[in-house]
Amino acid sequence: MQMQPDFIGEARRQAEICNACRYCEGYCSVFPALHSLRTFSEGDITQLANLCHNCRGCYYACQYTAPHEFDLNLPGALAEVRQESWKLHAWPKGFARLFDRSGVAMAALMTVAFALLFVLAQALRPTSGEGFYAYMSHGLMVAIFLPAFVLPLGVLAVSLRNYWRTVGGGHVSPADLWAAIISAGKMRNLAGGHGDGCNFEDTDRFSNARRHAHQAVLYGFLLCFAATSTATVLHYLFGMEAPYGFFSLPKLLGLSGGLLLCLGTGYMAALKLKADRNLGAASAWGGEMAFVVLLFAVSATGIALYAASGTGAVALLLPLHLGTVLTFFLLTPYSKMAHGFYRMAALTLEAHRRGSLVV
């Protein structure tokens, strides 16, 4: 599988100039990795692109941006390669390109369609049940959401295997994976190398705003996943069925995670509206924003559903929330959500290569 040569060729041209300059060496993981190479294969460029977090600090520090004849825009060039790499390795390929072009429309239509199906499914509501299970049985929810969760993970596994082959990845150690997890957890590459952040939303001011927004989304998502996991353990291992009280683990984890997701995605959307689109993959802007809005909708409808517990509004909010969640799961391999998996792979491979150099 080969990427469009103009994306690779332009990124390679700019990487070679950056390799000669080396002014941005301490900015993020991209530059030490870039400076360790003398020539750049397609796999090397793809790896650098997925290491890049598009913080844009290097662009605003660069003396060779337009109107200089070199016309460097490394964040933009790597963003195009990165976006193309996700589409190239996605399976089936066509869905990723479709989401780029019509992400907002796809997410909206799928959410509405699934919500309507869940409204109709309430006609099959059980004769007994508490909380949400008074509207839809536990068995029906599991039958729908288990395959919707597992199948996209399988699709992502195929995509990541293709990516790993392209970038020349091999055996990595648990230490490499742990180093990648620490880097992702701290959002180290959004710190700008000096801890003051980057210039994503403002050309002349360093800020940690994007770093904090990403951390809120990451930890909010993990808390929501932990809430679902603990509820599953309580249900199947201890026979403790929902609904759970406010001070139970599923409720505390889910509510805190939902609030973090709402704040993080809302902040992220505001930053994207302020940022220069030309420093990213401009053609994919709509799809990226659709993902952010969809994740916001998942968390916002979940919080609204919790607030409406015990009222008649649950009959409308439950299908809407389940529709957004199902849409999110099914679009995960083709939406911006996939970037988290690719970036973890890139960080793991980079940690392995750094370790090999030290040894």
C-alpha positions in Angstrom: 0.0 0.0 0.0 1.4 3.4 -1.0 0.3 6.9 -0.1 -0.2 9.7 -2.6 3.3 10.7 -3.7 2.7 14.4 -3.4 1.9 14.2 0.4 5.0 12.0 1.0 7.2 14.0 -1.3 6.3 17.4 0.2 6.7 16.1 3.8 10.1 14.6 2.8 11.3 17.9 1.3 10.4 19.8 4.5 11.8 17.1 6.8 15.2 17.3 4.9 15.3 21.1 5.5 14.3 20.7 9.1 17.1 18.1 9.5 19.6 20.6 8.3 18.3 23.5 10.5 17.6 21.7 13.8 16.4 24.8 15.5 13.3 23.0 16.9 15.2 20.0 18.3 13.6 20.2 21.8 10.0 21.0 20.8 8.5 17.5 20.7 9.2 13.8 19.9 9.1 14.5 16.2 12.4 16.3 16.0 14.7 13.9 17.8 13.2 11.2 15.7 13.6 13.2 12.5 17.2 14.2 13.4 18.2 10.6 13.9 17.6 9.9 10.2 19.6 10.9 7.1 17.1 9.7 4.5 13.3 9.4 4.8 11.3 6.4 3.5 7.6 6.5 3.2 7.4 4.5 6.5 9.7 7.0 8.2 7.5 10.0 7.1 4.3 8.1 8.2 5.9 7.5 11.6 6.9 11.1 12.0 3.4 12.2 11.0 1.7 10.1 13.6 4.2 11.3 16.3 3.2 14.9 15.5 0.5 16.3 17.8 -0.1 19.3 15.5 0.7 21.8 18.3 2.2 24.2 15.7 4.9 25.7 17.9 7.5 24.7 15.4 5.7 26.6 12.6 5.6 29.9 14.5 9.2 29.5 15.5 10.4 28.7 12.0 12.3 31.3 9.9 11.6 29.4 6.7 7.8 29.7 6.5 6.2 31.7 3.7 7.1 34.2 2.2 10.5 32.5 2.4 11.2 30.5 -0.7 11.4 27.3 1.3 7.7 27.8 2.3 7.8 25.4 5.2 4.7 24.3 6.9 5.8 21.1 8.6 2.6 20.7 10.8 0.4 21.0 7.8 2.5 18.6 5.7 2.6 16.0 8.4 -1.1 16.5 9.1 -1.9 15.6 5.5 0.3 12.5 5.7 -1.2 11.5 9.0 -4.7 11.8 7.8 -3.9 9.9 4.6 -2.2 7.2 6.6 -5.4 6.6 8.6 -7.5 6.3 5.4 -4.9 4.2 3.7 -4.7 1.6 6.5 -8.4 1.7 7.5 -10.5 -1.3 6.7 -12.7 -1.1 4.6 -11.0 2.0 3.1 -14.0 3.7 1.7 -15.6 4.5 5.0 -12.7 6.6 6.2 -12.8 8.8 3.1 -16.5 9.2 3.3 -16.3 10.3 7.0 -13.7 13.0 6.0 -16.1 14.4 3.4 -19.4 14.1 5.2 -18.6 13.4 8.9 -21.1 15.8 10.4 -23.9 14.5 8.1 -23.0 10.9 8.7 -22.8 11.2 12.5 -26.1 13.2 12.6 -28.0 10.8 10.4 -26.8 7.7 12.1 -27.6 9.2 15.6 -31.1 10.1 14.5 -31.7 6.7 12.8 -30.4 4.7 15.8 -32.4 6.9 18.2 -35.6 6.2 16.3 -34.8 2.4 16.3 -34.3 2.6 20.1 -37.6 4.4 20.4 -39.3 1.6 18.5 -37.4 -0.9 20.7 -39.2 0.5 23.7 -42.3 -1.2 22.5 -40.5 -4.5 23.5 -39.9 -3.1 27.0 -40.0 -5.8 29.8 -42.9 -6.1 32.1 -40.7 -5.5 35.0 -37.4 -3.6 35.5 -36.0 -0.6 37.3 -34.3 2.5 36.0 -33.4 2.3 32.3 -34.3 -1.4 32.3 -37.9 -0.4 32.7 -37.6 1.0 29.1 -35.3 -1.5 27.5 -34.1 -4.9 28.8 -30.5 -5.6 29.8 -30.4 -8.5 27.4 -31.4 -6.3 24.4 -28.8 -3.7 25.3 -26.0 -6.3 25.5 -27.1 -7.9 22.2 -26.8 -4.6 20.5 -23.7 -3.0 22.1 -21.4 -6.0 22.6 -20.9 -6.6 18.9 -20.9 -2.8 18.3 -18.0 -2.5 20.7 -16.0 -5.6 19.8 -16.3 -5.5 15.9 -14.8 -1.9 15.6 -11.9 -3.0 17.8 -11.3 -5.9 15.4 -11.3 -3.5 12.5 -8.8 -1.2 14.3 -6.6 -4.2 15.0 -6.4 -4.9 11.2 -5.7 -1.2 10.5 -2.9 -1.0 13.1 -1.3 -4.2 11.8 -1.1 -2.6 8.4 0.3 0.6 9.9 2.9 -1.3 11.9 4.2 -3.0 8.8 4.4 0.3 6.9 6.5 2.0 9.6 8.8 -1.0 10.2 7.6 -1.8 13.6 8.8 -5.0 15.3 8.9 -6.5 18.7 8.5 -4.0 21.6 8.9 -4.5 25.3 6.5 -3.7 28.1 8.9 -0.9 29.0 8.3 0.7 25.6 4.6 0.5 26.0 4.7 1.9 29.5 6.8 4.9 28.2 4.2 5.5 25.5 1.4 5.4 28.1 3.2 7.9 30.3 3.8 10.2 27.4 0.2 10.1 26.3 -1.1 10.5 29.9 1.0 13.6 30.5 0.4 14.9 26.9 4.1 15.5 26.9 4.2 16.4 23.3 1.7 19.3 23.8 4.0 21.0 26.3 6.1 22.6 23.7 9.4 21.2 25.0 9.7 24.0 27.6 6.5 23.3 29.5 4.7 26.5 28.5 2.5 24.8 25.9 2.3 25.5 22.2 0.7 28.0 19.9 -2.3 26.1 18.6 -4.9 28.8 19.1 -2.8 31.9 19.1 0.2 32.7 17.0 2.2 34.8 19.5 1.3 33.2 22.8 2.2 29.9 24.4 -0.7 28.1 26.0 -1.4 24.8 27.7 -5.1 25.1 26.7 -5.0 22.3 24.1 -3.0 20.1 26.3 -5.5 20.4 29.2 -8.5 19.9 26.8 -6.9 16.7 25.5 -6.2 15.5 29.1 -9.9 16.2 30.1 -11.1 14.2 27.1 -8.7 11.3 27.7 -9.3 11.0 31.4 -13.0 11.6 31.0 -13.2 8.8 28.4 -11.2 6.4 30.6 -13.5 7.2 33.6 -16.6 6.5 31.6 -15.0 3.2 30.4 -14.2 2.4 34.0 -17.8 3.1 35.0 -19.1 0.6 32.4 -16.5 -2.0 33.4 -17.3 -1.8 37.1 -21.0 -2.0 36.4 -20.3 -5.1 34.4 -18.3 -6.7 37.2 -21.0 -5.8 39.8 -23.7 -7.2 37.5 -22.1 -10.5 36.5 -19.8 -11.4 39.4 -21.7 -10.0 42.4 -25.3 -10.1 41.1 -25.8 -6.4 41.8 -28.0 -5.1 39.1 -28.6 -1.5 38.0 -29.7 1.1 38.9 -26.9 2.0 41.3 -26.9 4.6 43.9 -25.1 8.0 43.6 -22.2 6.9 45.8 -21.6 3.6 43.9 -18.5 3.3 41.7 -20.4 3.2 38.4 -22.2 6.4 39.2 -19.2 8.3 40.6 -16.9 7.3 37.8 -19.5 7.8 35.1 -20.7 11.2 36.2 -17.1 12.6 36.7 -16.0 11.1 33.4 -19.1 12.6 31.6 -18.4 16.1 33.0 -14.7 15.9 32.0 -15.7 14.8 28.5 -18.2 17.6 28.2 -15.7 20.2 29.3 -12.8 18.8 27.3 -14.7 18.4 24.0 -16.4 21.8 24.3 -13.0 23.4 24.9 -11.4 21.5 22.1 -14.1 22.6 19.6 -13.7 26.2 20.7 -9.9 26.0 20.1 -10.4 24.4 16.7 -12.6 27.2 15.6 -9.9 29.7 16.6 -7.0 27.8 15.0 -5.6 28.3 11.5 -7.0 25.5 9.4 -4.1 25.7 6.9 -1.7 24.3 9.6 -3.6 21.0 9.7 -5.3 18.8 7.1 -7.8 21.4 5.9 -9.9 18.8 3.9 -10.5 16.7 7.1 -11.5 19.7 9.3 -15.2 18.8 9.0 -14.6 15.2 10.0 -12.5 16.1 12.9 -15.0 18.6 14.2 -17.8 16.0 13.7 -15.9 13.6 16.0 -15.5 16.2 18.7 -19.2 17.2 18.5 -20.2 13.5 18.6 -18.1 12.8 21.7 -19.6 15.9 23.3 -23.1 14.6 22.4 -22.3 11.2 24.0 -21.3 12.8 27.3 -24.0 15.6 27.3 -26.9 13.2 26.6 -25.5 10.9 29.3 -25.5 13.6 31.9 -28.9 14.8 30.8 -30.2 11.3 31.1 -28.8 11.0 34.6 -30.4 14.3 35.6 -33.8 13.1 34.2 -33.8 9.8 36.1 -37.3 9.1 37.5 -39.0 11.5 35.1 -40.9 10.9 31.8 -38.0 12.5 29.9 -36.1 9.3 30.2 -38.3 7.8 27.4 -36.9 10.4 25.0 -33.4 10.9 26.4 -32.5 7.2 26.6 -32.9 6.5 22.9 -31.0 9.7 22.0 -28.1 8.8 24.3 -27.9 5.2 23.1 -28.1 6.4 19.5 -25.1 8.7 20.0 -23.1 5.9 21.8 -23.8 3.4 19.1 -22.9 5.9 16.4 -19.6 6.6 18.2 -18.7 3.0 18.5 -19.4 2.1 14.9 -17.5 5.2 13.5 -14.5 4.8 15.8 -12.2 3.1 13.2 -13.0 5.8 10.7 -13.3 9.0 12.8 -10.6 11.0 14.6 -10.9 8.5 17.5 -8.6 6.2 15.5 -5.8 8.7 15.9 -5.4 7.7 19.6 -4.6 4.2 18.6 -2.2 5.2 15.8 -0.5 7.7 18.1 0.0 5.1 20.8 1.6 2.9 18.2 3.9 5.7 17.1 4.9 6.6 20.6 5.6 3.0 21.5 7.8 2.5 18.4 9.6 5.8 19.2 10.2 4.7 22.8 11.6 1.4 21.5 13.9 3.1 19.0 15.2 5.6 21.7 15.8 2.6 24.0 17.8 0.8 21.3 19.9 3.9 20.7 20.7 4.2 24.4 21.7 0.5 24.6 
